[in-house]
Amino acid sequence: MTARERGYIFIVRWPADFDEHARTSALARALNLDPFAAREASRRATPVLAERTDPAAAAIGVQSLLALGIRALVTTHDELGSRIDPPRLRALRPARDAPEPMYQADVENQGTIGFKAADLRLLVRARTRVMLREVRSGDAGRLLSARIDPITHLPMPESSVIRGKSAKFTELLDLHLRDGTHYRCDASRFSFVDVLESLGLADIENVDRLAVRLTEQAPAAMVDTAFDHAAWLTGMVGEFMSVKASRGGTDRRGMLAFSIYSAVVSMVNRFERGRRAAAQNP
């Protein structure tokens, strides 16, 4: 089974009376996990990846978990892959004289769109490290200053290829709307001039201010800041690198990990909202 044929089972929430032993036992029984894998998954904060398997087996496994009172959902590689490259926002502008908080957004390669703050359902905030690798030609002019080979008495220029690696931190805020649309604010490519009354000294401050502003205007929206604690992402990133590369993307592992996390949290949010709606309208 290749990565693209996999289904993924995520635990959304455990029953309140389940301790670690009960969680481990339930995972082992419902998903046929070995004790070690079941125990490791039971110890992690939700949402947590419990199992990778073929989609048919994953669907059966989720039904077994639901029967035990464990909230769980299943998704596929293709479904997740379709959500990991959201449009990026270039700028946000509050709509003037609107009867409620509304925004016009400049979207990269899509023009201008509009949305109500009340339609926000989820904000995912994170700081990720992106590794940058550089390969460039050396300076041919350095031939005159090159060392001389003591045997041939010819210049010994340095390698014509120079490789470098650096890292930068990127401040991110993903906006998920009620209709399922999803946009990303990448502080390195976003203008805060129109949306904030005053600018902070650093991107981290500006993104936090934006998140607070939108949250205050969107009472139905949840805010997730738990990206750093999602250890299950480590095993998933490699499975989606080819998806990103096929679209001509240049994101590194940190950015891709955040994209996967944001997509999963969005699925969990929609799952929970659907469950609450069903309970209110039996």
C-alpha positions as MATLAB code, in Angstrom:
seq = 'MTARERGYIFIVRWPADFDEHARTSALARALNLDPFAAREASRRATPVLAERTDPAAAAIGVQSLLALGIRALVTTHDELGSRIDPPRLRALRPARDAPEPMYQADVENQGTIGFKAADLRLLVRARTRVMLREVRSGDAGRLLSARIDPITHLPMPESSVIRGKSAKFTELLDLHLRDGTHYRCDASRFSFVDVLESLGLADIENVDRLAVRLTEQAPAAMVDTAFDHAAWLTGMVGEFMSVKASRGGTDRRGMLAFSIYSAVVSMVNRFERGRRAAAQNP';
ca = [
       0.000    0.000    0.000;
       1.475    3.347   -1.054;
       1.116    6.565    0.956;
      -1.501    7.885   -1.480;
      -3.729    4.875   -0.796;
      -3.823    5.361    2.966;
      -6.617    6.310    5.269;
      -5.930    8.129    8.544;
      -7.828    7.641   11.793;
      -7.806   10.577   14.211;
      -9.028   10.554   17.780;
     -11.057   13.718   18.317;
     -11.941   13.306   21.989;
     -11.794   10.637   24.667;
     -14.669    9.862   27.035;
     -14.225   11.834   30.245;
     -13.974    8.691   32.382;
     -11.275    7.000   30.269;
      -7.881    6.882   31.965;
      -4.675    5.949   30.121;
      -5.244    2.225   30.628;
      -8.793    2.432   29.259;
      -7.632    4.441   26.249;
      -4.837    1.991   25.482;
      -7.146   -1.004   25.816;
      -9.810    0.583   23.586;
      -7.308    1.421   20.817;
      -5.775   -2.034   20.908;
      -9.195   -3.688   20.721;
     -10.846   -1.429   18.143;
      -7.886   -0.937   15.803;
      -5.875   -4.079   16.547;
      -2.840   -1.977   17.532;
       0.122   -3.426   19.345;
       0.300   -2.364   23.029;
       3.179    0.071   22.520;
       1.536    1.982   19.648;
      -1.785    2.061   21.487;
      -0.159    3.389   24.660;
       1.774    6.088   22.804;
      -1.372    7.336   21.042;
      -3.363    7.266   24.288;
      -0.870    9.600   25.978;
      -1.006   12.384   23.406;
      -3.323   15.373   23.354;
      -6.173   15.243   20.871;
      -6.504   15.424   17.968;
      -4.048   12.563   17.589;
      -3.283   10.240   14.715;
      -4.164    6.731   15.894;
      -3.608    4.608   12.796;
      -2.718    4.565    9.105;
      -4.344    1.842    7.069;
      -6.364    1.366    3.904;
      -9.522    3.514    3.774;
     -11.952    0.592    4.070;
     -10.260   -0.736    7.209;
     -10.011    2.817    8.575;
     -13.765    3.320    8.192;
     -14.442    0.080   10.068;
     -11.987    1.089   12.775;
     -13.686    4.436   13.296;
     -17.052    2.736   13.690;
     -15.535    0.485   16.360;
     -14.168    3.524   18.204;
     -17.492    5.349   18.010;
     -19.206    2.277   19.457;
     -16.901    2.579   22.464;
     -17.843    6.235   22.964;
     -14.610    7.595   21.477;
     -15.066   10.470   19.067;
     -13.013    9.732   15.978;
     -12.941   10.557   12.292;
     -11.324    9.127    9.200;
      -9.814   10.932    6.225;
      -7.751    9.909    3.219;
      -4.438   10.981    1.761;
      -6.171   12.593   -1.213;
      -8.609   14.514    0.980;
      -5.850   15.878    3.193;
      -3.676   16.585    0.176;
      -6.399   18.752   -1.350;
      -6.343   21.007    1.727;
      -2.644   21.634    2.296;
      -2.111   24.525   -0.097;
      -4.588   27.275    0.897;
      -4.652   30.639   -0.894;
      -2.479   33.256    0.787;
      -3.766   36.630    1.843;
      -1.805   39.697    0.804;
      -3.814   42.193    2.850;
      -7.050   42.686    4.813;
      -9.128   45.851    4.825;
     -12.095   46.443    7.154;
     -15.229   47.303    5.188;
     -16.266   50.896    5.865;
     -19.759   51.683    7.142;
     -20.695   47.984    7.204;
     -23.506   46.992    9.602;
     -21.203   44.370   11.133;
     -17.456   43.597   10.973;
     -16.618   42.668    7.398;
     -13.377   42.477    5.433;
     -12.078   42.770    1.921;
      -9.102   40.511    1.351;
      -6.489   40.604   -1.374;
      -5.813   36.972   -2.204;
      -2.667   35.920   -4.013;
      -3.468   35.058   -7.657;
      -7.229   35.375   -7.004;
      -7.973   39.075   -6.712;
     -10.251   40.451   -3.999;
     -12.791   38.544   -1.920;
     -15.004   39.571    0.979;
     -16.178   37.845    4.139;
     -17.954   38.577    7.409;
     -16.023   38.193   10.630;
     -19.029   36.282   11.987;
     -18.410   33.590    9.344;
     -15.036   32.685   10.864;
     -15.206   29.321   12.589;
     -11.560   28.524   13.297;
      -8.253   30.367   13.566;
      -5.066   28.301   13.678;
      -2.050   30.217   14.959;
       1.537   28.972   14.849;
       5.162   29.869   14.438;
       7.147   27.530   12.250;
      10.755   27.251   11.183;
      11.459   27.028    7.485;
      14.815   25.706    6.287;
      16.226   27.440    3.225;
      18.882   25.773    1.073;
      20.905   27.818   -1.395;
      23.029   26.562   -4.261;
      24.768   29.150   -6.426;
      27.810   29.539   -8.628;
      30.997   30.870   -7.144;
      32.688   34.097   -8.202;
      34.815   33.444  -11.260;
      36.742   36.636  -10.510;
      38.379   34.930   -7.555;
      40.618   32.996   -9.937;
      43.293   35.708   -9.650;
      43.417   35.308   -5.876;
      43.342   31.504   -5.908;
      46.087   29.441   -4.297;
      48.822   28.121   -6.593;
      49.379   24.385   -6.877;
      52.991   23.774   -5.768;
      53.434   20.998   -8.363;
      51.658   22.267  -11.477;
      52.073   25.968  -10.574;
      48.511   26.516  -11.787;
      45.768   28.386   -9.884;
      43.577   26.240   -7.609;
      40.191   28.042   -7.538;
      37.597   27.114   -4.956;
      34.585   25.059   -5.965;
      32.361   26.865   -8.457;
      29.299   25.720   -6.520;
      28.537   27.286   -3.160;
      25.997   25.598   -0.906;
      24.403   27.237    2.071;
      21.642   26.509    4.542;
      19.762   28.890    6.774;
      16.582   28.930    8.826;
      13.918   31.524    9.385;
      10.857   31.648   11.593;
       7.533   32.390    9.938;
       4.430   33.630   11.747;
       1.244   32.021   10.431;
      -2.478   32.440   10.940;
      -4.972   30.269    9.058;
      -8.556   31.477    8.700;
     -11.252   28.824    8.238;
     -14.721   30.062    7.286;
     -18.131   28.527    7.822;
     -18.475   27.430    4.195;
     -15.222   25.454    4.325;
     -13.016   27.997    2.568;
      -9.569   28.455    4.019;
      -7.033   31.288    3.740;
      -3.544   31.776    5.124;
      -1.875   34.860    6.546;
       1.874   34.347    6.187;
       3.413   37.351    7.927;
       6.418   37.360    5.589;
       4.070   38.012    2.647;
       1.255   39.985    4.270;
       0.633   43.712    4.779;
      -0.833   44.675    8.175;
      -1.086   48.362    7.330;
      -4.838   48.472    6.613;
      -6.079   46.043    9.255;
      -4.227   47.229   12.380;
      -4.473   50.693   13.921;
      -0.764   50.605   14.748;
       1.990   48.205   13.820;
       4.153   46.277   16.237;
       7.897   45.966   15.980;
       7.859   42.340   14.815;
       5.701   39.941   12.825;
       4.900   37.857   15.897;
       3.252   40.865   17.548;
       1.316   41.863   14.447;
      -0.058   38.364   13.832;
      -1.100   38.061   17.471;
      -2.889   41.422   17.269;
      -4.693   40.332   14.119;
      -5.746   37.053   15.725;
      -7.093   38.864   18.801;
      -9.007   41.366   16.660;
     -10.656   38.682   14.547;
     -11.472   36.529   17.571;
     -13.205   39.431   19.305;
     -15.344   39.978   16.199;
     -16.141   36.295   15.647;
     -17.722   34.857   18.798;
     -18.362   31.490   17.153;
     -14.731   31.005   16.157;
     -12.336   28.731   17.999;
      -8.615   29.485   18.256;
      -6.057   26.694   18.094;
      -2.449   27.240   19.173;
      -1.379   23.635   19.812;
       0.681   23.035   16.655;
       3.926   22.686   18.633;
       2.492   19.750   20.602;
       1.331   17.661   17.617;
       4.133   15.089   17.665;
       2.184   12.826   15.295;
       2.991   15.201   12.427;
       6.570   13.941   12.208;
       5.506   10.681   10.633;
       3.098   12.306    8.179;
       5.132   15.087    6.576;
       7.183   12.791    4.335;
       4.012   11.263    2.935;
       2.866   14.642    1.576;
       6.140   16.071    0.243;
       5.407   14.701   -3.237;
       1.980   16.379   -3.228;
       3.528   19.760   -2.535;
       6.300   19.239   -5.075;
       3.814   18.296   -7.799;
       2.239   21.743   -7.441;
       5.532   23.550   -7.805;
       5.658   24.485   -4.128;
       8.802   25.539   -2.314;
       7.629   25.040    1.260;
       9.887   23.091    3.534;
       8.940   20.538    6.138;
       7.946   23.025    8.833;
       5.452   24.821    6.627;
       4.066   21.554    5.277;
       3.625   20.215    8.814;
       1.587   23.288    9.700;
      -0.516   22.870    6.558;
      -1.351   19.274    7.486;
      -2.096   20.274   11.068;
      -4.394   23.132   10.047;
      -6.304   20.845    7.670;
      -6.774   18.192   10.357;
      -7.882   20.707   13.000;
     -10.374   22.124   10.487;
     -11.825   18.639    9.952;
     -12.079   18.156   13.709;
     -13.787   21.526   14.077;
     -16.358   20.686   11.414;
     -16.881   17.248   12.972;
     -17.592   18.755   16.382;
     -19.866   21.458   14.970;
     -21.827   18.826   13.061;
     -22.169   16.753   16.216;
     -23.459   19.743   18.223;
     -25.914   20.664   15.468;
     -27.246   17.094   15.383;
     -27.701   17.120   19.165;
     -29.646   20.387   19.008;
     -31.873   19.140   16.179;
     -32.487   15.427   16.822;
];
